[in-house]
């Protein structure tokens, strides 16, 4: 049965992409995504749900707001929120930087200002120069709640185009630093398969996970894995300005570690100088 | 003790970073043949030339110069590329390898005038 499904999947991919080389590339990058997921801990509350592209745009200034809220039959997992507000600028053709404020809410708690962060993205190659587009994300998070530790988060940003399809993978490593820091490093992932249909509407499938501490993984049911549909798009406002949006609903894949679902949203106003 | 050993023994958080950096260095180090390069200029919110011929089956380096004081976004759904070129600035976009055919592109900030196409032969 698995073999039949694999053949059907391959044929569907070939029909969508048109060439055996492109099917091979999709499967190769998909295998990379699955291997990241299989490395993958328990996670309480809502997590940041965003996929980052390695491509940055020189001269871009932006204001972004995004968040997600969990949905679950159990009250102790429903209504958790994560909100992030960013002030962004891209001074060069390879460096994007942003000042971030993050608010979180536990399922039965109140919304609290949790973190101030400094985010940086470094594009490694010009887009399309290599077989994969690569970038590097580095963020320092300054904790604002008593007893919490600061953290250093870094992500590898991987992107590959297959005709009208774009696959983006973000393996994520997070290490607490300074006072109250735990010694372990956490591994998470974010990924997206997007169809470039039209600028205003781009359907996508996204997946997110929190695999827990590297070297001390929890049971698979306690890990967080979420997958679901999303819509992305961009509307031009004139004068080199645009409004970007993302909405999506992520279904939980594990019994204990994931909420039944999470509704996510993003809105950004950007201007190019 | 090598630098990598020292980093790995002292800071396990940086172990993945070191391994990725080594892998990247190995991947990026071999010299590759130069990709053919073509030039495109944005002037008065138009692309010059409007039609660019490029070799099919090869990756091509597209150098886009913006002679206007305002930014322009090179965009092509057929090529799956978008790149903002700052005013009086320059940008590089790699396209292909392309099958023979015509691939339209446009300037996202001036869609009524900034139009062009790439013909792969």
Interface residues (C-beta under 8 A of the other chain):
Chain A: X57 X58 X59 X60 X93 X124 X126 X127 X128 X129 X134 X152 X154 X156 X161 X163 X164 X166 X173 X175 X183 X185 X196 X198 X199 X236 X240 X272 X273
Chain B: X12 X13 X16 X17 X20 X24 X35 X59 X61 X70 X71 X73 X75 X77 X80 X81 X83 X84 X86 X87 X89 X91 X92 X93 X94 X95 X96 X108 X109
